[in-house]
Amino acid sequence: MNAGTDVLRGWADTAGTVPDECLDRLAEQGRIAYSQTIFTTHSDVAWQNYYAGQQELTAQSLRNAVDASTEGQGNQGRFELLKEISSSATENGTFLKFDAIYRPAPGAPADPSDWAGLAKPTRWYVELVPFDGFFIINYIEQNPATGY
């Protein structure tokens, strides 16, 4: 989510302002790298929604990095675990269900629409599967969480 923001701060310090179009294209390239190299690539709607949300988070984080370089801010946003709902593990994988919320950096836009809806309680369902000595995400789904 915060990938590239340190580099961008240095870029913004030496080059002045960075056009929004550049930030959006950088976030789009991050989405492509994220979906094709870090996780298994899936074409179903849940995965595409997740990748789109990550692209929005990246774009907004990059905008905050530019603002931080000009306004002296340096704080990043973070995810906060609200509640673990359930978890189980077998030799075929680990399954997690939890509620989390994205807390934008101080001074960042607080409107949930600026953070792909993640700045409000979100229910996550994640399946991790073993691969070559590691766990990789095989499935992810996000829905609004209730009761907060």
N, C-alpha and C positions, 0 to 999 in steps of 0.2 A: 504494500500500500504506500509506503514511503520511499520506494525505490527511485533513485535519481534525484531526490530533493537536495542532498548535500552537493552533488555536482552542479545542480541548477543554481544553488545559492552562489557558488563561485562564479558561474557564468553571469548571473545577474549583477554581481558586484563589479565585474569588469566590463560588461557590455550594456549596462543600463537596463532598460525594461525588455521583457520578452513578450512578443505578441501572443495573445490568446490562441491564435491559430497554431502556433508552434507548440504550445502546451497541449492542445487537443490532439495534435498529430503524434506527439511524443507519448501521450497516454494511450492512443490507439495502437502504436507500435508495441507498447508495454503489454497491452491486452493480447496481441498476437503472440508475443514471446511467452507470456504467461500461459496461454491456452495450448501452445504447441510444443513447449519445451519443458515446463516445470511439472505439469500434471498430465495425466492421460487425457487425450483429446476425445471429447464426446460431442455429439451434435444435438443432443436432446435439449428441450427448452430449459430445464433446470440449470444445466451447465451454461448455456448461452446467457441466461439471466445473471448467473454468478459472474461470468466474464464481463458482462456489461456493467455490473455494479462495481467491479474492480477497476474498470476503465474510468468510471466517474470518480471513484475515490482517488485514483492516481492523478487525474486532471486537477481535482480540487486541492490535493496535497501539493502539487507543483505550483499552483497559483499561490498557495499559502507560503511556499518557499520563496517565491519572488517577492511577495509582500514582506516576509520576514527579513529579507536582505535589505529592504529599503526602510523598514520601520523598526528594525532592531529586535524583532520577535524571532524566536528560534524554536519554539515548542512545536512538537508534532502531535497529531491526533493519535488515539490508541483505542483498541478494542478492550472492552471490560466484560468479563464473564459475569452474568447476572445469576444464573442458576444452572446446575447440571441436572438434567431431567433423567437420563438413563445412559448406560453404557454396557457393552458386552464385548467379549473377545473370544474368538475361536481361531483355529489354525488357518481358516480361510479369510479372516479379517477382523477388524475392530469397528464397532458401530457406536457412534456418539450422538446424543441428542442434548442440546443445551440452548439456553437463552443468552444472548450477548447484545451489547449495544456499542456503537461507535461513538466515542467522545471526541469531537473536533478539538483542535488546538485552541487555547484561549485567543479570542479575537477573530477566530475563523467564523464564517457564516454558520449559524446554528440551524437554519432551515433544513429539515430532513431531505427535502428535494435536492439540495446541494450535495448530498452524500448518498445518492441512489437509495434513499429510504433506510439506510443503516444507522442513522443517528436517532433511531427510535428502537425500542426492544424488538429483537428479531430472533425467531426460533430457527436454529440450525440443525440439520440432520446430515451427518458426515459418515461415509464408509471409507475406512483405510484398509488397504490390502497389502500383504507382504510382496516385495519385489526386490530381488537382488540384495537382500540384507537390509532393506529399508522399508518403510511404509509409504505408500503413495495414496493420494486421494483418488478413489475410484468413482465416488458419487458424492454430490453435495446438493442440498436443497435448502432454501431459505424461505420463511414465511413470517408474517407479522406475529409477534408474541403477544399474548393477552395477560392481563392481570397486573400490569405495572402502572 
